[in-house]
Amino acid sequence: MVYFIINGLGFNCRNDKRTCANKDISCRICIINKLKEMGFEITTNLKILKIISDDKRQEMERDSIWQKFLDVLNIKHIIIMDNESGLSLLNYPVSSAEIDASLLSGFIQANITFSESSEVSGNMHASSIEHHFYEFQYKDFNILLKNGEFIRICFILDHKASLHMKSNVDQFLDIFEDTFNDNFIALRETGLFNDEGMNDYIIDSFNTDLVFPMTLTYAIPPELLDQINENRVQKAIYELAKEALSDKSFFYINTLLNKVKKIVHIQLNVVLYEIYQLLEKKIIITMPLEAILSNLENKQDTTQKREIKMQPLSSMIINDEDLVELKSKIQNVDEFTGKKIIKEIMKKGKSAEHSLAYQSAEKEYKKAVLLSREFKFKEEEKRASRLLFKSEKKVKEIELEFSIETGDKSEKNKDYIKAIHNYQNAIKIMEENLIYSVPDPRIKKLKRKILKLREEI
């Protein structure tokens, strides 16, 4: 079967060229005739590209998705203005960049008035004039602007807009004004403006949800899970997303892209294409606003708890149930009693460590360090700090052994991407946490393994 790209749209004619009933005429003429039969008006600049290879077709899809993503990353803010008064009607922030919409609206209005009153504008390209786009600088940003019948849409960008983005803006403006025609007529007649549904329309039109916080769906049909496991890149994306969600409740596509790229060393547009397939299948989903707000509140609570733990002992005791009883004991204790209390805490930590309860041991040692600082017992603080260091070192050694063993197991199961990820974690532990005073020979061995596995992939 032969596949065609017609002005950016895909069309599968579902015919084999060798057995096609219209094989005596060119494919271009055949397609134009079919379009005319469907009621399309054909212009002389109609572009038809024949894609016979599935690989070439997939490559074009990858490039298209990648350009779409680059365009989204470029957008900082979108403003919809009344094209008569220049007043801002709707503000849609895409990034955290602070934009004063009122001030910007006045700046834009002044620039347009100047541009329209001048025969030639030094700030505008010929292509912009031809397609009725305005482009100029505002502070450190680039402005892309286009007028419609009722509104003026303004994009605040990091860099100049791509041709792909301009084409999207062109199509968006006509359909947007047609969709919300009643809203704009009401604005002109009554001065009242209803923007309900417009934000969602902008999100769908420009795919700004690609920069939203993401999560994984809770239930995956078995057949989809099988498909993911058969695709090494998708499987790596899925596993890394699960790993990211173990630390917090969401992740970003950009972060996921770079993590996968670091493991498999393949082009980012290829990784993004596979992420996009998981988005299309609803495996990766955008995080609901309510969940994001709830997560932020929980994060603030966690941060406050951490700050409390770093406060002086007197305030920490009030907020730590394990130390409530201890508070009453140390309020007026002498030096001998204070040292005895610290000794008991360290003894409790050692007992936990012997039972392999390393997290409990760390907690007791940290408690001993804090108490020693409160009492200004230097020797006790050194002793507790050494115990804490040894306990933390032991935990890192366990993590190291686990990463290497998991990597070996994944390699034997031919899950090469997971194996690389675990080997990289092992190398990171050995290099960054300085478990050993001299470079461990396993680092070179694991790096050679990673190179070999990348060749396998």
N, C-alpha and C positions, 0 to 999 in steps of 0.2 A: 504493500500500500504506500501511496505517496502522500506526504504531509506538507502543507503549505503555511507560510506566515504571510498574512495579508494585512499590511499597515499595522503590524504588531499583534494581530489577532490570529489564533490558530484555526486551521480548517483541515479536516481529514476527509479527503474525497472518497476514501474506502475502495479505491479501484487499483488494480495492478496495471501498470502501464502496458504490459505485454498483451493483456486480454481486454483492455478498456475499449468500450464501444466507440469512443471518440478519439482513438489513438492516431487518426489521420490528421487531426488538428492539434495545434500547440496547447499545452496545459493552460497557459495564460489566457488564451482566447476562450477555452472551455470554461474556466472559472469566471471570467467576466460575463459570459452568457448566462451562467447559473445565477450570478449576483443580480443581473438585470431581470431575470425571471422572478426573483424574490422581491423585486421592487427597489433595489438599490440604484442610486444615481452614480455612475462611474465617471471619475475625473481622469485627466491625462497623467496626473502624478501618482496614480495607484501603484503601490509597490507590492509585488508578489515574489516571495522567495521560496524556492522548492527545497524541502528538507527530506532527502531520501534516507539518510542514516539516522537511526534512533539515538546514536551517541551524539551526533551533531545537534539533534533536537533537544536532548537533555542539556547539552552545553549551553545552548541559547536560553533555556529556562533558568539555568544557574546564573547566567549573566544578568538576566532580567530581575531575578529575585535579589541578587547582590546589589544592583543599582537601586532597587526599591529601598533596600536597607540603608545604603549610603545616603539616600535622599532624606530618610527619616532621621538619621543621625545628624544631618545638616540643619534640620529645623529646630529652632529654639522657641519660637512663639508664633502664633497665628492670630491675626486681628481681622475682624470683619467690620467695615466701616460703612456708614451711609455715604454714597458717592456725591450727594448734593451738599450736605452740611459738613462732611468730614468727621462727624462724631463717631466714636467707637461704639459699636453695637454688641460685639461679642469678643471676649478674650479667651484664647485657648493656649495655655502654656504647655509646651512639650518637654522642656527641660527646666532646670532650677534657675536658669538665668533670670535675673530681676529686670523686668521691663516696665517702664512707666507708660501705660497705654495712652493716657491723655496727652502727655508730653510728646510722645511719638506721633500721635494722630495730628497734632499741630505742625510738627516738623514735616510730615508727609504732605499735608495740605499745602504748605508753603512751597515745597519742592515741585509739586505738580503744577501749581499756579505758575511758577517760574518757568518750568519746562514747556508748558503749553503756550506761554506768552513769547517764548523764544523760538526763533526759526530753527536753530540748531543747539542742542544741549550737549555740552562736553561730558556730562555724566551718563549719557545714554548711548548704547550701541545701536547700529543700524538695524540689526535683527530685532532689537527690543521695540524700536519704533514700528517696524513692519508688522509685528504681531501684537502691538499695543501693550507691551510690557514696560513698566518703569523699573529701572535698577539704579540704586545709589547707596552710598555708605551712611551708616548711622553709628557713631562711636566706633566700636570694634566689630560691628555686625554689618552684614550685607542685607539690603532690603530688596525684595521682589514684590512687585505690585501690579495688579491688573484690575481694570474697571469693568463692571457689568452694567446691566440696565438699572439696577437698584443699589447695588453694593460695590464696594471696593475691597478686594481681599489682599491682605498684606502678610508676607512671610518674612520673619526675622531669621536670618540664616548665618551660620558660621562662615560659609564660603559662597561663592557665586552659584546660582542654581544651574543644575544640569539641564540639557535639552529634554531629557526624560521627565524631569520634574515640571518644566514649563508646559510640556504636552499634557501632563496630568492636571495642572492648574487650569489650563484652557478648557478641558473637558468638564472639570469639576464645576466651574463657574456657571456654565449654561444649565447643567442639570440641577445644581443647587438652587439657583434662582427659580427654576421651573417647579421644583419640589416644594419650596417654601414661598411660592408666589403670593398666597393669601396673606402671609405674615408681613411681607414687604408692602403690599397695598394698604394693609391696616396701619402700618407705620406712617405712610404718607398721608392717610386720611385722618388718623386720630392722634398720631404722635406716640402711640403705645407700641411696644415691640415685644413679641413673644419668641424666645429663642429655644423653646422646648424641642428636643430631638436633634438640634443642630450639632452639638458636640459629638454625638454618636455618629452622625453622618460624616463629620470631618475625620473621625477615627477610622471609619470604614474606607473612606476615599483615599486617604494618604497612608494607611497602615501604621499609624502612630502607635498602635498597640504592640509593635515590635520592640519598643523600648520600655514597655510596662514591666513591672515585676511579674514573674512567671512561677508556676508550680506544676506539679504532675497530677493528672486525674487519679482518682482513688481506685476506680475499677477499670481494668483493661481486658477486653475480650480475649480469650485464649488465642484465637487466630491472629489477632494483631500483635500479641506478644511474641508469637512464633515468627512473624514477619520481621519484628525488631531484632530478634536474636539471630536471624539469618543475615542481617545487614550489619557488618562490623562497625561502621561509623555510627549508625543509629543506636546500636547497642552501647557503644562508648558514651554517646550523648546521654542516653537514658541512665546509665550507671553513674555518670558524673553529676547529673541532675539530682539523683537520689542522694548522693553523697553531700551535695551542697545543701539539700533540704534537711540533713541531719544536724546542721549547725544553725540554720535559721529557716524561716517558713517560706522563703521565696528566693529566686535567683534571677539574673538578667541574661538575656541572649548573648550580649556582647562578652560577658564574663565566661559563659559556657563555650563560646566560639574559641576564645584564646586558650582555654584549658584543653580542649580537644586538639587544637592545632599544635600545642606543646607536646602532646603525646604522639600523634601520628604523623606530624610534619606533612600535611596535605594542604592544598589551597583553601583559604577561608571561604571562598564562594562555594566550594564543594561541601564543606561542613555546614554552611548556612542552608544550602539546598536540602540537606538531610534533616536539619532542625525544622525547616519549613514543612517538610513532609509530616513530621510529628505534630506540628501545629495544625495542619490540615486534618489529621486523623484524630485531633482532640486528645492526644496523649500529653502534650504540653499545652497548658491553658493559662490564660491571663488570670492574675490574682484579683478577686473581687475587692472593690474599694473598702468595704466594711472589714474584710479580713486584714487588709493592709493597716487600717487605722487601729484595729485591735492589736496587731503585731507591734505597732509603734508604742502603744500604751504599755504592753508587756515588756518591751525593750526598755522603756523609761523606768519601769519598776525594777528591772534587773540592774540597770545602771545605778539607780539609787541604792540598791542593796550593796552593790560593789563599793560605792562611795562610803557607805556606812562602815564596811569592813576595813576601810583604809583610815578611818577616823581614830582618835585616841581611844584607848582601851575602855575608858569610862562610858563613852557613847556606844561603842561596839557591844559591850556587855548587855546594855539595855535591849538591843535588837537581836541578840543571839541567844536562843533558848538554852543552848548547852552551857552558856556562861552566866546565866541569871543567878544560879546558886553561888558561883564563884565570886560574883560581884560583892556579895555580903561578906565573904571571907577576906577579901583583899583591901577593903576600905581602910582599915586601920591596922594592918598586919605589920609585924616587924620584919627585918631582913631575913632572919632564920626561917620564919614561916613562909615568906615569899619564895625562897629558894626551894623549900620542901614542896610547895604547890607545883612549881615548874618541873621539879624532878618527877613528880607523880604523873604529870601530863606527858612528859617524854617517855616514861615507862609504858603508859597506855599506848603511845604511838608505836613503840617497839613491838608491843604485843600484837597490834593490828598488822604490822609489817610481817611478823612471823606467820600470821594467818593468811598472808598474801592479800590482805585488804589494804592496798597501797593508798587508795584515795582517803580512807579513814586515817591512815598513818600520816599522810601529808597534812591533813586538817589539824591533827594534834600537834605536829611539829610547828606548824604556822602559829598555832595558839601559844606554844611555848616561846617562840621568837617574839611575838607581840608582848607577852607578859614580861619577858626579860627586858625589852626596851622600856616598858612602862616603869619597871623597878630600877632601870639603869644597871642591870647585872651583865657586865660585858662578857664574862666567862661563860655564863649560862646561855647568853645569846649566841656566842660562837659555837657552842656545843649543839644547840638546837638547830642552828643554821646548817652545820655539817650534816646532821641527821636528815634535815629537809632536803639538802642537795643530793645526798645518797639515795633517798627515796624517789626523788624526781628522776634521777639518773636511771634507777631500776625500771621505772615506768617507761622511760624512753627506750631502754634496751628491750623490753617486752614488745613495745610497738614496732621496733626494728625487726625483731625476729618474726613477728606476725606478718609484716609487710613482705619480707623475703619469702617466707613459706607460702603465703597467698599468691605471690608472683610466680613461684615455681609451679604451684598447682595449676594456676591459670595457663601457664606456658604449656604444660603437659596436656591440658584440655584444648589447646590451640585457640584459647581466648587471648590473643596476643595484645590487644589494646588494654585489657584489664591487667595483664602481666606487666606491661610497660608502666602503667600508672602506679602499681604497687612497688616496682623497682625504683621509680622516681621518688616515691615517698621514702623508701629506705635510704636512698642517697641523700635526700634532704635532711633526714634525721642525723645521719652520720656527719654531714658537712656543717650544718647549722647549729646543732645542739652540742657539738664538740664532746661526744661521749668518749672519744679516744684522744689521747695526747698526741698521737702520730696518725697520719692518714691510714685508714683501714684499707687493706688490699682488696676488700670486697667491692669498694667503690669502683675501681677500674674494671673489675669483672662484671659488675652490673651494667656499667656504661657500654661495655662491649655487647652484652646481651641485648640491650635496648636497640643498638644499631642493627644487630642481626634480625631482631623481631620486626623492625621498621622495614627492612628489606623483604621480609616475608609478607608483610601487609601490602 
